[in-house]
Structure formats: structure tokens, C-alpha cells
């Protein structure tokens, strides 16, 4: 599991004074980027060994208000040949679960514009972080 702290922005909030539902996908994206950059480093060739999101799901449990400090924990819940599923848990500073979700991620070669099998390096990272 890799955890990423999320900086709440004023624009994340709606008229109910809590985080708008659309902001959670951005939180997942920030955490996903953190998951891979912490594991792969800055030199990974994302054009040749890239990823593309096929599906996102979110379940909202409790609202996040402006005074919260949140983080998103990322694990891998499923591994296939060309795709894998990342699972997210959005928690506040007290460890209270606010939302959870998943992304179905497909490996993609942006140079040749084709799906690819999961690169060995990514496969090892996914297996190390499998829930």
C-alpha cells in the first residue's frame, strides 16, 4: 500500500461546504501518480510503457469538510495480462474512511497506439502492493 497526502483546494468544495463528488477522481489520479512515481521513479518511459484508464468507480461514505486533512491509500486488487485494478481508500487524519473506489487500468503503448501486456517492472510493483 502506498499513501499520498492530498492538498484540498477551495475549488474542491460545493455549496454544501464539503468536497464535491467530481474531485474524488482527481484525488485518485494524484494518488495513482504518487503510486507509480514512488515505485518507478522519474525516468520511466510512459510513452512506450504507459497506462490508460478504462473504468473508475467510487463509493462515497462520509463528507469531507474544509478543515480535513486527507490521504489516499492505493493497493492493487486484481492483476490480468494487459490490465490491473487499483483500489483506493480516502481517509482523514484520524483514519476515518470517507470514500473508496477502483480504477481498471490498461497498459498502453502510446508510440504504437496499442494495448500491451503489463511490463515486468510494473507487475512486480503490483504484486508487492496486492491487497
C-alpha positions as CSV (number, residue, x, y, z in Angstrom):
1,X,0.0,0.0,0.0
2,X,1.2,3.4,-0.9
3,X,-0.3,6.5,0.7
4,X,-0.4,10.0,-0.8
5,X,-1.4,13.2,1.1
6,X,-3.9,15.3,-0.8
7,X,-4.0,19.1,-0.7
8,X,-7.6,20.2,-0.5
9,X,-8.4,23.3,-2.7
10,X,-11.1,25.8,-2.3
11,X,-12.4,24.8,-5.8
12,X,-13.0,21.2,-4.5
13,X,-15.9,22.3,-2.3
14,X,-19.6,22.7,-3.3
15,X,-22.5,24.6,-1.9
16,X,-22.9,22.0,0.9
17,X,-19.4,23.0,2.2
18,X,-18.0,19.6,1.5
19,X,-15.8,18.1,-1.2
20,X,-17.8,17.8,-4.5
21,X,-18.1,14.3,-5.8
22,X,-16.1,15.0,-9.0
23,X,-13.0,16.0,-7.0
24,X,-12.5,12.4,-5.8
25,X,-11.4,11.3,-9.3
26,X,-8.7,13.9,-9.2
27,X,-7.7,12.6,-5.8
28,X,-7.5,9.1,-7.2
29,X,-5.4,10.4,-10.1
30,X,-3.0,12.2,-7.7
31,X,-2.6,9.1,-5.6
32,X,-2.2,6.9,-8.8
33,X,0.6,9.2,-10.0
34,X,2.2,9.0,-6.5
35,X,1.9,5.2,-6.5
36,X,3.8,4.9,-9.7
37,X,6.4,7.7,-9.3
38,X,7.3,6.5,-5.8
39,X,7.7,3.0,-7.3
40,X,9.1,3.6,-10.8
41,X,11.0,6.9,-10.3
42,X,11.1,9.8,-12.7
43,X,12.8,8.0,-15.7
44,X,10.0,5.6,-16.6
45,X,9.1,5.7,-20.3
46,X,5.4,6.5,-20.1
47,X,5.0,6.8,-23.9
48,X,6.2,3.2,-24.5
49,X,5.1,1.7,-21.2
50,X,2.0,3.8,-20.5
51,X,-1.4,3.3,-18.9
52,X,-4.9,4.3,-19.8
53,X,-7.9,4.2,-17.5
54,X,-10.8,2.1,-18.7
55,X,-13.2,2.4,-15.8
56,X,-13.5,4.2,-12.4
57,X,-15.9,3.5,-9.6
58,X,-16.4,5.5,-6.4
59,X,-18.5,4.9,-3.3
60,X,-19.0,7.9,-1.1
61,X,-19.3,7.2,2.6
62,X,-18.9,10.4,4.6
63,X,-18.4,14.0,3.5
64,X,-15.0,15.7,3.6
65,X,-15.1,19.2,5.0
66,X,-12.7,22.1,4.6
67,X,-10.7,21.5,7.8
68,X,-9.9,17.9,7.0
69,X,-6.5,16.5,6.1
70,X,-6.9,13.6,3.8
71,X,-4.8,11.0,2.2
72,X,-5.5,8.3,-0.4
73,X,-4.1,4.8,0.0
74,X,-3.5,2.8,-3.1
75,X,-3.3,-1.0,-3.4
76,X,-3.7,-3.4,-6.3
77,X,-6.8,-5.6,-6.1
78,X,-6.5,-7.6,-9.3
79,X,-3.9,-8.4,-12.0
80,X,-4.6,-9.6,-15.5
81,X,-2.4,-9.9,-18.6
82,X,-2.9,-6.4,-20.0
83,X,-4.8,-4.7,-17.2
84,X,-5.0,-4.4,-13.5
85,X,-7.2,-2.9,-10.9
86,X,-6.1,-0.3,-8.4
87,X,-8.1,0.2,-5.2
88,X,-8.3,3.5,-3.4
89,X,-9.3,4.4,0.2
90,X,-9.8,8.1,1.0
91,X,-9.1,8.7,4.8
92,X,-8.9,11.7,7.0
93,X,-6.3,12.5,9.6
94,X,-8.0,10.2,12.1
95,X,-8.0,7.2,9.7
96,X,-11.8,7.6,9.2
97,X,-12.7,6.1,5.8
98,X,-14.5,8.8,3.7
99,X,-14.7,7.0,0.3
100,X,-13.3,4.1,-1.6
101,X,-13.1,3.2,-5.2
102,X,-11.3,1.4,-8.0
103,X,-9.7,2.1,-11.4
104,X,-9.4,-0.5,-14.1
105,X,-6.1,0.3,-15.7
106,X,-4.9,-1.0,-19.1
107,X,-1.3,-0.9,-20.2
108,X,-0.8,1.1,-23.4
109,X,1.9,1.9,-25.8
110,X,1.3,5.5,-27.0
111,X,4.0,5.3,-29.6
112,X,2.4,2.3,-31.5
113,X,-1.1,3.1,-30.2
114,X,-1.8,-0.4,-28.9
115,X,-2.5,-2.2,-25.7
116,X,0.4,-4.2,-24.2
117,X,1.0,-6.8,-21.6
118,X,1.9,-5.5,-18.2
119,X,5.6,-4.7,-18.1
120,X,7.6,-6.9,-15.7
121,X,8.6,-3.9,-13.6
122,X,5.0,-2.8,-13.1
123,X,3.9,-6.3,-12.5
124,X,6.4,-6.6,-9.7
125,X,5.2,-3.4,-8.1
126,X,1.6,-4.5,-8.4
127,X,2.4,-7.9,-6.7
128,X,4.2,-6.1,-3.9
129,X,1.2,-3.9,-3.3
130,X,-1.6,-6.5,-3.8
131,X,-4.3,-6.3,-1.2
